[in-house]
């Protein structure tokens, strides 16, 4: 079994590891039902629909 000739420096390891911790913006899409912006793969907060089905019923308080 092969062994590394020399160990990687801490800086090289940290630079490689830093790529996995990058912050990314959430993917926002348009709701096909109410056309409001929503997070993808989540229930729409405005109308309560997901995947063409009503998941959360809208309740009027008035």
PyMOL Python script that loads the backbone (N, CA, C, O; Angstrom):
from pymol import cmd

cmd.read_pdbstr("""\
ATOM      1  N   UNK A   1       0.839  -1.174   0.000  1.00  0.00           N
ATOM      2  CA  UNK A   1       0.000   0.000   0.000  1.00  0.00           C
ATOM      3  C   UNK A   1       0.888   1.242   0.000  1.00  0.00           C
ATOM      4  O   UNK A   1       1.857   1.329   0.754  1.00  0.00           O
ATOM      5  N   UNK A   2       0.544   2.190  -0.848  1.00  0.00           N
ATOM      6  CA  UNK A   2       1.377   3.381  -0.981  1.00  0.00           C
ATOM      7  C   UNK A   2       1.159   4.366   0.150  1.00  0.00           C
ATOM      8  O   UNK A   2       0.065   4.478   0.703  1.00  0.00           O
ATOM      9  N   UNK A   3       2.221   5.072   0.478  1.00  0.00           N
ATOM     10  CA  UNK A   3       2.161   6.124   1.477  1.00  0.00           C
ATOM     11  C   UNK A   3       2.558   7.433   0.814  1.00  0.00           C
ATOM     12  O   UNK A   3       3.342   7.429  -0.135  1.00  0.00           O
ATOM     13  N   UNK A   4       2.026   8.567   1.302  1.00  0.00           N
ATOM     14  CA  UNK A   4       2.428   9.842   0.729  1.00  0.00           C
ATOM     15  C   UNK A   4       3.904  10.120   0.993  1.00  0.00           C
ATOM     16  O   UNK A   4       4.427   9.787   2.056  1.00  0.00           O
ATOM     17  N   UNK A   5       4.569  10.731   0.019  1.00  0.00           N
ATOM     18  CA  UNK A   5       5.990  11.029   0.170  1.00  0.00           C
ATOM     19  C   UNK A   5       6.199  12.090   1.237  1.00  0.00           C
ATOM     20  O   UNK A   5       7.144  12.002   2.022  1.00  0.00           O
ATOM     21  N   UNK A   6       5.334  13.085   1.275  1.00  0.00           N
ATOM     22  CA  UNK A   6       5.419  14.115   2.319  1.00  0.00           C
ATOM     23  C   UNK A   6       4.002  14.609   2.596  1.00  0.00           C
ATOM     24  O   UNK A   6       3.135  14.546   1.724  1.00  0.00           O
ATOM     25  N   UNK A   7       3.780  15.084   3.772  1.00  0.00           N
ATOM     26  CA  UNK A   7       2.426  15.515   4.108  1.00  0.00           C
ATOM     27  C   UNK A   7       2.142  16.887   3.513  1.00  0.00           C
ATOM     28  O   UNK A   7       3.051  17.689   3.297  1.00  0.00           O
ATOM     29  N   UNK A   8       0.861  17.140   3.252  1.00  0.00           N
ATOM     30  CA  UNK A   8       0.479  18.437   2.705  1.00  0.00           C
ATOM     31  C   UNK A   8       0.565  19.487   3.797  1.00  0.00           C
ATOM     32  O   UNK A   8       0.335  19.200   4.972  1.00  0.00           O
ATOM     33  N   UNK A   9       0.902  20.718   3.395  1.00  0.00           N
ATOM     34  CA  UNK A   9       0.992  21.805   4.361  1.00  0.00           C
ATOM     35  C   UNK A   9      -0.414  22.152   4.868  1.00  0.00           C
ATOM     36  O   UNK A   9      -1.415  21.814   4.236  1.00  0.00           O
ATOM     37  N   UNK A  10      -0.468  22.823   6.003  1.00  0.00           N
ATOM     38  CA  UNK A  10      -1.754  23.213   6.587  1.00  0.00           C
ATOM     39  C   UNK A  10      -2.471  24.220   5.686  1.00  0.00           C
ATOM     40  O   UNK A  10      -3.698  24.211   5.586  1.00  0.00           O
ATOM     41  N   UNK A  11      -1.701  25.079   5.039  1.00  0.00           N
ATOM     42  CA  UNK A  11      -2.301  26.066   4.142  1.00  0.00           C
ATOM     43  C   UNK A  11      -2.950  25.418   2.936  1.00  0.00           C
ATOM     44  O   UNK A  11      -4.049  25.807   2.542  1.00  0.00           O
ATOM     45  N   UNK A  12      -2.293  24.444   2.349  1.00  0.00           N
ATOM     46  CA  UNK A  12      -2.846  23.751   1.190  1.00  0.00           C
ATOM     47  C   UNK A  12      -4.123  23.002   1.573  1.00  0.00           C
ATOM     48  O   UNK A  12      -5.106  23.012   0.832  1.00  0.00           O
ATOM     49  N   UNK A  13      -4.096  22.363   2.721  1.00  0.00           N
ATOM     50  CA  UNK A  13      -5.271  21.640   3.191  1.00  0.00           C
ATOM     51  C   UNK A  13      -6.418  22.610   3.470  1.00  0.00           C
ATOM     52  O   UNK A  13      -7.568  22.328   3.135  1.00  0.00           O
ATOM     53  N   UNK A  14      -6.105  23.753   4.085  1.00  0.00           N
ATOM     54  CA  UNK A  14      -7.140  24.738   4.412  1.00  0.00           C
ATOM     55  C   UNK A  14      -7.747  25.344   3.158  1.00  0.00           C
ATOM     56  O   UNK A  14      -8.953  25.583   3.109  1.00  0.00           O
ATOM     57  N   UNK A  15      -6.918  25.599   2.131  1.00  0.00           N
ATOM     58  CA  UNK A  15      -7.442  26.159   0.884  1.00  0.00           C
ATOM     59  C   UNK A  15      -8.394  25.183   0.203  1.00  0.00           C
ATOM     60  O   UNK A  15      -9.434  25.586  -0.319  1.00  0.00           O
ATOM     61  N   UNK A  16      -8.045  23.918   0.208  1.00  0.00           N
ATOM     62  CA  UNK A  16      -8.914  22.911  -0.397  1.00  0.00           C
ATOM     63  C   UNK A  16     -10.210  22.778   0.397  1.00  0.00           C
ATOM     64  O   UNK A  16     -11.290  22.662  -0.182  1.00  0.00           O
ATOM     65  N   UNK A  17     -10.100  22.794   1.695  1.00  0.00           N
ATOM     66  CA  UNK A  17     -11.262  22.623   2.551  1.00  0.00           C
ATOM     67  C   UNK A  17     -12.188  23.833   2.517  1.00  0.00           C
ATOM     68  O   UNK A  17     -13.394  23.697   2.721  1.00  0.00           O
ATOM     69  N   UNK A  18     -11.632  25.016   2.259  1.00  0.00           N
ATOM     70  CA  UNK A  18     -12.422  26.249   2.275  1.00  0.00           C
ATOM     71  C   UNK A  18     -13.447  26.281   1.158  1.00  0.00           C
ATOM     72  O   UNK A  18     -14.435  27.006   1.266  1.00  0.00           O
ATOM     73  N   UNK A  19     -13.250  25.522   0.087  1.00  0.00           N
ATOM     74  CA  UNK A  19     -14.188  25.533  -1.029  1.00  0.00           C
ATOM     75  C   UNK A  19     -15.537  24.935  -0.648  1.00  0.00           C
ATOM     76  O   UNK A  19     -16.554  25.278  -1.250  1.00  0.00           O
ATOM     77  N   UNK A  20     -15.561  24.054   0.333  1.00  0.00           N
ATOM     78  CA  UNK A  20     -16.815  23.417   0.718  1.00  0.00           C
ATOM     79  C   UNK A  20     -17.649  24.278   1.662  1.00  0.00           C
ATOM     80  O   UNK A  20     -18.831  24.000   1.866  1.00  0.00           O
ATOM     81  N   UNK A  21     -17.049  25.321   2.241  1.00  0.00           N
ATOM     82  CA  UNK A  21     -17.754  26.142   3.214  1.00  0.00           C
ATOM     83  C   UNK A  21     -18.236  27.452   2.618  1.00  0.00           C
ATOM     84  O   UNK A  21     -18.600  28.361   3.364  1.00  0.00           O
ATOM     85  N   UNK A  22     -18.249  27.578   1.288  1.00  0.00           N
ATOM     86  CA  UNK A  22     -18.671  28.822   0.665  1.00  0.00           C
ATOM     87  C   UNK A  22     -20.160  29.034   0.881  1.00  0.00           C
ATOM     88  O   UNK A  22     -20.948  28.092   0.800  1.00  0.00           O
ATOM     89  N   UNK A  23     -20.536  30.255   1.152  1.00  0.00           N
ATOM     90  CA  UNK A  23     -21.942  30.598   1.293  1.00  0.00           C
ATOM     91  C   UNK A  23     -22.535  30.793  -0.085  1.00  0.00           C
ATOM     92  O   UNK A  23     -21.911  31.406  -0.951  1.00  0.00           O
ATOM     93  N   UNK A  24     -23.725  30.283  -0.295  1.00  0.00           N
ATOM     94  CA  UNK A  24     -24.380  30.447  -1.581  1.00  0.00           C
ATOM     95  C   UNK A  24     -25.791  30.978  -1.351  1.00  0.00           C
ATOM     96  O   UNK A  24     -26.413  30.710  -0.323  1.00  0.00           O
ATOM     97  N   UNK A  25     -26.273  31.727  -2.315  1.00  0.00           N
ATOM     98  CA  UNK A  25     -27.614  32.290  -2.230  1.00  0.00           C
ATOM     99  C   UNK A  25     -28.644  31.182  -2.409  1.00  0.00           C
ATOM    100  O   UNK A  25     -28.423  30.264  -3.199  1.00  0.00           O
ATOM    101  N   UNK A  26     -29.762  31.247  -1.693  1.00  0.00           N
ATOM    102  CA  UNK A  26     -30.787  30.215  -1.855  1.00  0.00           C
ATOM    103  C   UNK A  26     -31.420  30.308  -3.246  1.00  0.00           C
ATOM    104  O   UNK A  26     -31.538  31.395  -3.812  1.00  0.00           O
ATOM    105  N   UNK A  27     -31.819  29.174  -3.778  1.00  0.00           N
ATOM    106  CA  UNK A  27     -32.438  29.166  -5.101  1.00  0.00           C
ATOM    107  C   UNK A  27     -33.899  29.575  -4.979  1.00  0.00           C
ATOM    108  O   UNK A  27     -34.706  28.883  -4.358  1.00  0.00           O
ATOM    109  N   UNK A  28     -34.221  30.709  -5.581  1.00  0.00           N
ATOM    110  CA  UNK A  28     -35.568  31.268  -5.509  1.00  0.00           C
ATOM    111  C   UNK A  28     -36.218  31.121  -6.876  1.00  0.00           C
ATOM    112  O   UNK A  28     -35.630  31.470  -7.900  1.00  0.00           O
ATOM    113  N   UNK A  29     -37.441  30.598  -6.878  1.00  0.00           N
ATOM    114  CA  UNK A  29     -38.186  30.399  -8.123  1.00  0.00           C
ATOM    115  C   UNK A  29     -39.542  31.089  -8.014  1.00  0.00           C
ATOM    116  O   UNK A  29     -39.927  31.562  -6.944  1.00  0.00           O
ATOM    117  N   UNK A  30     -40.251  31.137  -9.120  1.00  0.00           N
ATOM    118  CA  UNK A  30     -41.592  31.716  -9.137  1.00  0.00           C
ATOM    119  C   UNK A  30     -42.616  30.619  -8.891  1.00  0.00           C
ATOM    120  O   UNK A  30     -42.564  29.563  -9.523  1.00  0.00           O
ATOM    121  N   UNK A  31     -43.535  30.862  -7.985  1.00  0.00           N
ATOM    122  CA  UNK A  31     -44.594  29.894  -7.684  1.00  0.00           C
ATOM    123  C   UNK A  31     -45.490  29.760  -8.913  1.00  0.00           C
ATOM    124  O   UNK A  31     -45.967  30.772  -9.427  1.00  0.00           O
ATOM    125  N   UNK A  32     -45.732  28.541  -9.397  1.00  0.00           N
ATOM    126  CA  UNK A  32     -46.585  28.381 -10.576  1.00  0.00           C
ATOM    127  C   UNK A  32     -48.054  28.706 -10.313  1.00  0.00           C
ATOM    128  O   UNK A  32     -48.815  28.921 -11.256  1.00  0.00           O
ATOM    129  N   UNK A  33     -48.459  28.745  -9.050  1.00  0.00           N
ATOM    130  CA  UNK A  33     -49.862  29.002  -8.724  1.00  0.00           C
ATOM    131  C   UNK A  33     -50.137  30.497  -8.560  1.00  0.00           C
ATOM    132  O   UNK A  33     -51.022  31.035  -9.225  1.00  0.00           O
ATOM    133  N   UNK A  34     -49.393  31.174  -7.686  1.00  0.00           N
ATOM    134  CA  UNK A  34     -49.668  32.585  -7.398  1.00  0.00           C
ATOM    135  C   UNK A  34     -48.629  33.524  -8.001  1.00  0.00           C
ATOM    136  O   UNK A  34     -48.784  34.743  -7.918  1.00  0.00           O
ATOM    137  N   UNK A  35     -47.569  32.978  -8.609  1.00  0.00           N
ATOM    138  CA  UNK A  35     -46.509  33.751  -9.267  1.00  0.00           C
ATOM    139  C   UNK A  35     -45.740  34.636  -8.298  1.00  0.00           C
ATOM    140  O   UNK A  35     -45.177  35.652  -8.707  1.00  0.00           O
ATOM    141  N   UNK A  36     -45.706  34.272  -7.033  1.00  0.00           N
ATOM    142  CA  UNK A  36     -44.893  34.959  -6.043  1.00  0.00           C
ATOM    143  C   UNK A  36     -43.555  34.230  -5.954  1.00  0.00           C
ATOM    144  O   UNK A  36     -43.484  33.042  -6.265  1.00  0.00           O
ATOM    145  N   UNK A  37     -42.502  34.916  -5.537  1.00  0.00           N
ATOM    146  CA  UNK A  37     -41.193  34.288  -5.416  1.00  0.00           C
ATOM    147  C   UNK A  37     -41.167  33.412  -4.161  1.00  0.00           C
ATOM    148  O   UNK A  37     -41.657  33.809  -3.103  1.00  0.00           O
ATOM    149  N   UNK A  38     -40.578  32.195  -4.296  1.00  0.00           N
ATOM    150  CA  UNK A  38     -40.538  31.251  -3.184  1.00  0.00           C
ATOM    151  C   UNK A  38     -39.255  30.434  -3.268  1.00  0.00           C
ATOM    152  O   UNK A  38     -38.609  30.381  -4.315  1.00  0.00           O
ATOM    153  N   UNK A  39     -38.895  29.804  -2.168  1.00  0.00           N
ATOM    154  CA  UNK A  39     -37.745  28.905  -2.158  1.00  0.00           C
ATOM    155  C   UNK A  39     -38.119  27.623  -2.889  1.00  0.00           C
ATOM    156  O   UNK A  39     -39.237  27.127  -2.753  1.00  0.00           O
ATOM    157  N   UNK A  40     -37.181  27.090  -3.664  1.00  0.00           N
ATOM    158  CA  UNK A  40     -37.483  25.872  -4.400  1.00  0.00           C
ATOM    159  C   UNK A  40     -37.585  24.688  -3.445  1.00  0.00           C
ATOM    160  O   UNK A  40     -36.914  24.654  -2.413  1.00  0.00           O
ATOM    161  N   UNK A  41     -38.414  23.732  -3.790  1.00  0.00           N
ATOM    162  CA  UNK A  41     -38.679  22.525  -3.010  1.00  0.00           C
ATOM    163  C   UNK A  41     -39.259  22.825  -1.634  1.00  0.00           C
ATOM    164  O   UNK A  41     -39.025  22.080  -0.682  1.00  0.00           O
ATOM    165  N   UNK A  42     -40.018  23.922  -1.527  1.00  0.00           N
ATOM    166  CA  UNK A  42     -40.696  24.287  -0.289  1.00  0.00           C
ATOM    167  C   UNK A  42     -42.135  24.652  -0.615  1.00  0.00           C
ATOM    168  O   UNK A  42     -42.457  24.948  -1.765  1.00  0.00           O
ATOM    169  N   UNK A  43     -42.993  24.632   0.381  1.00  0.00           N
ATOM    170  CA  UNK A  43     -44.375  25.075   0.220  1.00  0.00           C
ATOM    171  C   UNK A  43     -44.364  26.593   0.100  1.00  0.00           C
ATOM    172  O   UNK A  43     -43.640  27.275   0.826  1.00  0.00           O
ATOM    173  N   UNK A  44     -45.163  27.114  -0.811  1.00  0.00           N
ATOM    174  CA  UNK A  44     -45.251  28.562  -1.011  1.00  0.00           C
ATOM    175  C   UNK A  44     -45.874  29.197   0.225  1.00  0.00           C
ATOM    176  O   UNK A  44     -46.920  28.749   0.695  1.00  0.00           O
ATOM    177  N   UNK A  45     -45.237  30.236   0.751  1.00  0.00           N
ATOM    178  CA  UNK A  45     -45.755  30.892   1.945  1.00  0.00           C
ATOM    179  C   UNK A  45     -46.966  31.768   1.640  1.00  0.00           C
ATOM    180  O   UNK A  45     -47.754  32.077   2.533  1.00  0.00           O
ATOM    181  N   UNK A  46     -47.110  32.160   0.396  1.00  0.00           N
ATOM    182  CA  UNK A  46     -48.213  33.045   0.025  1.00  0.00           C
ATOM    183  C   UNK A  46     -49.512  32.274  -0.183  1.00  0.00           C
ATOM    184  O   UNK A  46     -50.550  32.653   0.359  1.00  0.00           O
ATOM    185  N   UNK A  47     -49.460  31.185  -0.973  1.00  0.00           N
ATOM    186  CA  UNK A  47     -50.703  30.488  -1.315  1.00  0.00           C
ATOM    187  C   UNK A  47     -50.806  29.083  -0.708  1.00  0.00           C
ATOM    188  O   UNK A  47     -51.895  28.508  -0.699  1.00  0.00           O
ATOM    189  N   UNK A  48     -49.710  28.517  -0.203  1.00  0.00           N
ATOM    190  CA  UNK A  48     -49.756  27.210   0.437  1.00  0.00           C
ATOM    191  C   UNK A  48     -49.745  26.035  -0.516  1.00  0.00           C
ATOM    192  O   UNK A  48     -50.104  24.926  -0.119  1.00  0.00           O
ATOM    193  N   UNK A  49     -49.343  26.241  -1.770  1.00  0.00           N
ATOM    194  CA  UNK A  49     -49.307  25.164  -2.753  1.00  0.00           C
ATOM    195  C   UNK A  49     -47.885  24.609  -2.893  1.00  0.00           C
ATOM    196  O   UNK A  49     -46.902  25.326  -2.707  1.00  0.00           O
ATOM    197  N   UNK A  50     -47.803  23.330  -3.220  1.00  0.00           N
ATOM    198  CA  UNK A  50     -46.536  22.687  -3.557  1.00  0.00           C
ATOM    199  C   UNK A  50     -46.819  21.569  -4.542  1.00  0.00           C
ATOM    200  O   UNK A  50     -47.692  20.734  -4.306  1.00  0.00           O
ATOM    201  N   UNK A  51     -46.095  21.549  -5.632  1.00  0.00           N
ATOM    202  CA  UNK A  51     -46.209  20.505  -6.653  1.00  0.00           C
ATOM    203  C   UNK A  51     -47.631  20.414  -7.204  1.00  0.00           C
ATOM    204  O   UNK A  51     -48.130  19.323  -7.479  1.00  0.00           O
ATOM    205  N   UNK A  52     -48.278  21.568  -7.362  1.00  0.00           N
ATOM    206  CA  UNK A  52     -49.615  21.594  -7.937  1.00  0.00           C
ATOM    207  C   UNK A  52     -50.735  21.217  -6.990  1.00  0.00           C
ATOM    208  O   UNK A  52     -51.892  21.141  -7.403  1.00  0.00           O
ATOM    209  N   UNK A  53     -50.415  20.979  -5.720  1.00  0.00           N
ATOM    210  CA  UNK A  53     -51.442  20.600  -4.743  1.00  0.00           C
ATOM    211  C   UNK A  53     -51.466  21.613  -3.608  1.00  0.00           C
ATOM    212  O   UNK A  53     -50.441  22.198  -3.260  1.00  0.00           O
ATOM    213  N   UNK A  54     -52.650  21.812  -3.034  1.00  0.00           N
ATOM    214  CA  UNK A  54     -52.766  22.703  -1.884  1.00  0.00           C
ATOM    215  C   UNK A  54     -52.365  21.920  -0.636  1.00  0.00           C
ATOM    216  O   UNK A  54     -53.024  20.950  -0.260  1.00  0.00           O
ATOM    217  N   UNK A  55     -51.296  22.345  -0.012  1.00  0.00           N
ATOM    218  CA  UNK A  55     -50.772  21.662   1.163  1.00  0.00           C
ATOM    219  C   UNK A  55     -51.294  22.344   2.433  1.00  0.00           C
ATOM    220  O   UNK A  55     -51.719  21.676   3.376  1.00  0.00           O
ATOM    221  N   UNK A  56     -51.255  23.656   2.445  1.00  0.00           N
ATOM    222  CA  UNK A  56     -51.713  24.422   3.602  1.00  0.00           C
ATOM    223  C   UNK A  56     -52.917  25.242   3.159  1.00  0.00           C
ATOM    224  O   UNK A  56     -52.819  26.050   2.235  1.00  0.00           O
ATOM    225  N   UNK A  57     -54.051  25.033   3.820  1.00  0.00           N
ATOM    226  CA  UNK A  57     -55.269  25.764   3.458  1.00  0.00           C
ATOM    227  C   UNK A  57     -55.180  27.181   3.983  1.00  0.00           C
ATOM    228  O   UNK A  57     -54.762  27.407   5.118  1.00  0.00           O
ATOM    229  N   UNK A  58     -55.576  28.142   3.148  1.00  0.00           N
ATOM    230  CA  UNK A  58     -55.609  29.531   3.568  1.00  0.00           C
ATOM    231  C   UNK A  58     -56.836  29.760   4.431  1.00  0.00           C
ATOM    232  O   UNK A  58     -57.942  29.383   4.045  1.00  0.00           O
ATOM    233  N   UNK A  59     -56.659  30.372   5.591  1.00  0.00           N
ATOM    234  CA  UNK A  59     -57.758  30.632   6.509  1.00  0.00           C
ATOM    235  C   UNK A  59     -57.927  32.138   6.613  1.00  0.00           C
ATOM    236  O   UNK A  59     -56.980  32.850   6.946  1.00  0.00           O
ATOM    237  N   UNK A  60     -59.142  32.633   6.326  1.00  0.00           N
ATOM    238  CA  UNK A  60     -59.429  34.059   6.484  1.00  0.00           C
ATOM    239  C   UNK A  60     -59.858  34.321   7.926  1.00  0.00           C
ATOM    240  O   UNK A  60     -60.745  33.646   8.447  1.00  0.00           O
ATOM    241  N   UNK A  61     -59.226  35.304   8.567  1.00  0.00           N
ATOM    242  CA  UNK A  61     -59.518  35.611   9.965  1.00  0.00           C
ATOM    243  C   UNK A  61     -60.680  36.576  10.061  1.00  0.00           C
ATOM    244  O   UNK A  61     -61.348  36.621  11.094  1.00  0.00           O
ATOM    245  N   UNK A  62     -60.946  37.350   9.018  1.00  0.00           N
ATOM    246  CA  UNK A  62     -61.991  38.374   9.067  1.00  0.00           C
ATOM    247  C   UNK A  62     -63.332  37.757   9.224  1.00  0.00           C
ATOM    248  O   UNK A  62     -64.335  38.468   9.284  1.00  0.00           O
TER     249      UNK A  62
END
""", "prot")
cmd.dss("prot")
cmd.show_as("cartoon", "prot")
cmd.util.cbc("prot")
cmd.orient("prot")
